[in-house]
Each structure stands twice: as C-alpha cells, then as structure tokens.
Amino acid sequence: MAHNGPQSAGEPTAGELEKLKQEEARLSSMLASIRQQKLAVLHSRPLTIGVIGFGRFGQFMGKQFTKYGNVIGTSRSDYTKIASDMGAKYIPLSDLESFVMEDDLDVIVVAVSIVSFEDTVKDLVPHLKKRMEIKGKTSCPLIVDVLSVKEHARNVLMEHLPEECDILCTHPMFGPDSAKHGWQGQTFVYERTRIDKVLLDPSKDRSFHRSQSENEFLDEQG
C-alpha cells in the first residue's frame, strides 16, 4: 500500500490555498467596484482628449470629439485658428510638455503617420513620466493609436510607454471623406491592449464596433 510522506514545510495546505482563493476573489471584487467608481467620476465631467498630429485626420477626429468633451490639439504646423474655430485648444508640438501636463488630460490620441509614430511615442515618454512624478502614478492618460497597421503600433507602445499607461489600439475604418456627415454606422476596430498594468490577449479582446454615434464610441472607451 502506497504511503504518502510527510508534507514539506514550505508546501501550502489545502486550507491555505482556499484562503488565498477567497482573498483573490475579495480583491477582484474590490477592484471591480473601484473601476465602477472611476467610470462614474469620468462620466460626471467631460473627457479631455489630446490629439497629437492635428493634420487632416487629427482635425477630423478632434472636431467630432469637441461635441462631447474638451479637445487639445498639437502638431508641428500652426493650427491655432483651425482649433479655435472648432472649439478646441491648441498647443504647439514644440511645447509638448505643456500639452502632456494639462490638468484634466484623460486621453491622448496619437494621430501621426506610421513613419513618425515611434519617434513621437519616444518623445512623449519623458513628459508622461514627469506627469506621473508630479501628479501621481495613476495620472497617465489612456494612450490611443489610430494606425491601420496594428501590430507595429502595439509593439511600439508596449516597448516604450511606462507600464502605468493604459493602451487602446484602434483602427477607424473610415476617414474625413467617408464619414464627413458623421460616424453613425461606421466601423471601429479596437483592442484593449493594457489595462491597469494587465496585458490582454489580442486574439480574445479585439472587437469590431459599428457606431451608432460618436458619443456611443466615447462612452464605450471612456
């Protein structure tokens, strides 16, 4: 008859494992509650959305976002008047630190070309780190890309951004011409890449969303 030897001193007992599972469930429930409270606070005020790359596509997105929140644009060229005409604020890219340090900045949309994308992200990082040093680790805005090539954007953001920054990779399957009358009925492909330092499986989280309005998309992502 087989005889099990004495349990090793460092081996957890069944009771200890059960306690750990209960603690894990308690913390998971607490985190879910905190997330709901966070969403309630976000929805109680307009989002502030920064757009890096305020060219034609950046302006197109910024104009729609101004209907539902505060928009701050930045770019190499001077788009101060265009931003003002649509009700947005404009900060030159040469003053990227001021752009990142805006008090209520919730989201940064990186709307530059694929050629400029990695350098733009690298330039952004030191200012994000400074923001977190001054305003706290949880102050990093959600970083969103709009490139059509998802793997490249995902890899660049994962490689360079601080782990405290949540990442949303998107591909709006429309543009200034096809959606000039609004986003209703248009399709967004998006992947919640990293949330609260947790990496999500892209094969399980990628979503196709047919928007009924711009506001619906902002609500879902916000």
C-alpha positions as CSV (number, residue, x, y, z in Angstrom):
1,M,0.0,0.0,0.0
2,A,1.4,3.4,-1.0
3,H,2.1,5.8,1.8
4,N,2.3,9.5,1.3
5,G,5.3,11.0,3.1
6,P,5.1,14.0,5.4
7,Q,4.2,17.3,3.9
8,S,7.1,19.6,3.2
9,A,7.4,22.6,5.5
10,G,7.0,25.1,2.6
11,E,4.2,23.3,0.8
12,P,0.8,25.1,1.1
13,T,-2.1,23.1,2.7
14,A,-5.5,22.8,1.1
15,G,-6.8,25.2,3.7
16,E,-4.2,27.8,2.9
17,L,-5.0,27.6,-0.8
18,E,-8.7,28.1,-0.1
19,K,-7.9,31.2,2.0
20,L,-5.8,32.6,-0.9
21,K,-8.6,32.0,-3.4
22,Q,-11.0,33.8,-1.1
23,E,-8.6,36.7,-0.7
24,E,-8.2,36.8,-4.5
25,A,-11.9,36.9,-5.0
26,R,-12.3,39.7,-2.4
27,L,-9.6,41.8,-4.1
28,S,-11.1,41.2,-7.5
29,S,-14.5,42.3,-6.3
30,M,-12.9,45.4,-4.7
31,L,-11.0,46.3,-7.9
32,A,-14.3,45.9,-9.9
33,S,-16.0,48.3,-7.5
34,I,-13.2,50.8,-7.8
35,R,-13.3,50.7,-11.6
36,Q,-17.0,51.4,-11.5
37,Q,-16.5,54.4,-9.2
38,K,-13.7,55.6,-11.5
39,L,-16.1,55.3,-14.5
40,A,-18.8,57.2,-12.6
41,V,-16.3,60.1,-11.9
42,L,-15.2,60.2,-15.5
43,H,-18.8,60.3,-16.8
44,S,-19.6,63.1,-14.3
45,R,-17.5,65.5,-16.3
46,P,-16.5,65.9,-19.9
47,L,-13.4,64.0,-21.0
48,T,-10.3,66.0,-22.0
49,I,-8.8,64.4,-25.1
50,G,-5.4,65.4,-26.5
51,V,-4.7,64.8,-30.2
52,I,-1.1,64.6,-31.3
53,G,-0.9,65.1,-35.1
54,F,-3.5,67.7,-35.9
55,G,-3.4,67.3,-39.6
56,R,-6.5,66.4,-41.7
57,F,-7.3,63.2,-39.8
58,G,-6.5,64.6,-36.4
59,Q,-8.7,67.6,-37.1
60,F,-11.5,65.3,-38.3
61,M,-11.4,63.3,-35.0
62,G,-10.9,66.4,-32.9
63,K,-13.9,68.2,-34.4
64,Q,-16.2,65.2,-33.5
65,F,-14.7,64.9,-30.0
66,T,-15.5,68.6,-29.3
67,K,-19.2,67.8,-29.3
68,Y,-18.7,65.6,-26.2
69,G,-15.6,66.8,-24.4
70,N,-12.6,69.1,-24.3
71,V,-10.1,68.8,-27.1
72,I,-6.4,69.9,-27.1
73,G,-4.5,69.6,-30.4
74,T,-0.8,69.6,-31.0
75,S,1.2,69.4,-34.2
76,R,4.4,70.7,-35.9
77,S,2.4,73.2,-38.0
78,D,0.4,76.0,-36.6
79,Y,-3.3,75.0,-36.4
80,T,-4.2,77.5,-33.7
81,K,-7.0,79.1,-35.8
82,I,-8.4,75.8,-37.0
83,A,-8.5,74.5,-33.5
84,S,-10.2,77.7,-32.2
85,D,-12.8,77.6,-34.9
86,M,-13.8,74.1,-33.8
87,G,-13.8,75.0,-30.1
88,A,-10.5,73.2,-29.3
89,K,-7.4,74.4,-27.6
90,Y,-4.0,74.3,-29.5
91,I,-0.5,73.9,-28.1
92,P,2.5,73.7,-30.5
93,L,4.3,70.4,-30.6
94,S,7.5,72.3,-29.6
95,D,5.8,72.7,-26.2
96,L,4.9,69.0,-25.8
97,E,5.5,69.2,-22.0
98,S,2.7,71.7,-21.6
99,F,0.4,69.5,-23.7
100,V,1.0,66.5,-21.5
101,M,0.9,68.4,-18.2
102,E,-2.7,69.7,-18.8
103,D,-4.6,69.1,-15.6
104,D,-7.5,67.0,-16.7
105,L,-6.0,65.2,-19.7
106,D,-7.7,61.8,-19.8
107,V,-6.8,60.5,-23.2
108,I,-4.0,61.1,-25.8
109,V,-4.8,60.1,-29.4
110,V,-1.6,59.6,-31.4
111,A,-2.7,60.5,-34.9
112,V,0.6,60.8,-36.7
113,S,1.8,58.9,-39.8
114,I,3.4,55.4,-39.4
115,V,6.7,57.0,-40.4
116,S,6.6,59.4,-37.4
117,F,4.8,57.1,-34.9
118,E,7.7,55.6,-33.0
119,D,9.7,58.8,-32.7
120,T,6.5,60.6,-31.5
121,V,5.9,58.0,-28.8
122,K,9.5,58.2,-27.7
123,D,9.3,62.0,-27.4
124,L,6.1,61.6,-25.4
125,V,7.5,59.2,-22.8
126,P,9.7,61.6,-20.7
127,H,6.8,64.0,-20.3
128,L,4.4,61.2,-19.3
129,K,7.0,60.2,-16.6
130,K,7.2,63.7,-15.4
131,R,3.4,64.0,-15.2
132,M,3.3,60.8,-13.1
133,E,6.1,62.1,-10.8
134,I,4.2,65.3,-10.1
135,K,0.6,64.2,-10.3
136,G,0.9,60.6,-9.2
137,K,1.3,57.2,-10.9
138,T,-2.4,57.0,-11.8
139,S,-2.4,60.3,-13.8
140,C,-1.1,58.8,-17.0
141,P,-3.7,59.4,-19.7
142,L,-5.1,56.5,-21.8
143,I,-2.9,56.3,-24.9
144,V,-4.8,55.5,-28.2
145,D,-3.4,54.9,-31.6
146,V,-5.3,55.1,-34.9
147,L,-2.8,53.5,-37.3
148,S,-4.2,51.0,-39.8
149,V,-1.2,48.7,-39.1
150,K,-2.0,47.3,-35.6
151,E,1.0,45.1,-34.9
152,H,3.5,47.9,-35.3
153,A,1.6,50.3,-33.2
154,R,1.0,47.7,-30.4
155,N,4.7,46.8,-30.3
156,V,5.9,50.4,-30.2
157,L,3.5,51.4,-27.4
158,M,4.3,48.3,-25.4
159,E,8.0,48.8,-25.8
160,H,8.2,52.4,-24.9
161,L,5.3,53.5,-22.7
162,P,5.5,53.3,-18.9
163,E,3.6,50.3,-17.6
164,E,1.2,52.7,-15.7
165,C,-0.2,53.9,-19.1
166,D,-3.3,52.1,-20.3
167,I,-3.2,51.3,-24.1
168,L,-6.0,51.1,-26.6
169,C,-5.1,50.2,-30.2
170,T,-7.8,51.2,-32.7
171,H,-8.4,51.2,-36.4
172,P,-11.2,53.6,-37.5
173,M,-12.3,52.0,-40.8
174,F,-13.4,55.4,-42.1
175,G,-12.0,58.9,-42.6
176,P,-12.7,62.5,-43.3
177,D,-14.3,61.7,-46.7
178,S,-16.3,58.6,-45.9
179,A,-17.6,59.9,-42.6
180,K,-17.9,63.6,-43.4
181,H,-21.6,63.5,-42.3
182,G,-20.9,61.7,-39.0
183,W,-19.7,58.4,-37.6
184,Q,-23.1,56.8,-37.4
185,G,-23.0,53.3,-39.0
186,Q,-19.2,53.4,-39.3
187,T,-16.9,50.6,-38.0
188,F,-14.2,50.9,-35.4
189,V,-11.9,48.0,-34.8
190,Y,-10.2,48.3,-31.4
191,E,-8.2,46.2,-29.0
192,R,-7.9,46.9,-25.3
193,T,-4.2,46.2,-25.1
194,R,-3.3,47.0,-21.5
195,I,-5.5,48.0,-18.6
196,D,-4.2,48.6,-15.0
197,K,-0.8,47.0,-16.0
198,V,-2.5,43.9,-17.2
199,L,-1.8,42.8,-20.8
200,L,-4.9,41.4,-22.5
201,D,-4.8,38.7,-25.1
202,P,-5.4,40.4,-28.5
203,S,-6.8,37.3,-30.0
204,K,-9.6,37.4,-27.4
205,D,-10.1,41.1,-26.9
206,R,-10.2,42.5,-30.5
207,S,-13.6,43.9,-31.2
208,F,-15.5,45.2,-34.2
209,H,-17.8,48.0,-33.3
210,R,-20.4,49.6,-35.6
211,S,-21.0,53.0,-34.1
212,Q,-24.5,54.5,-33.8
213,S,-22.9,57.9,-33.0
214,E,-19.6,59.4,-31.9
215,N,-20.9,59.7,-28.4
216,E,-21.5,55.9,-28.2
217,F,-17.9,55.2,-29.0
218,L,-16.6,57.7,-26.5
219,D,-18.9,56.2,-23.8
220,E,-17.7,52.7,-24.5
221,Q,-14.0,53.6,-24.5
222,G,-14.3,56.1,-21.6
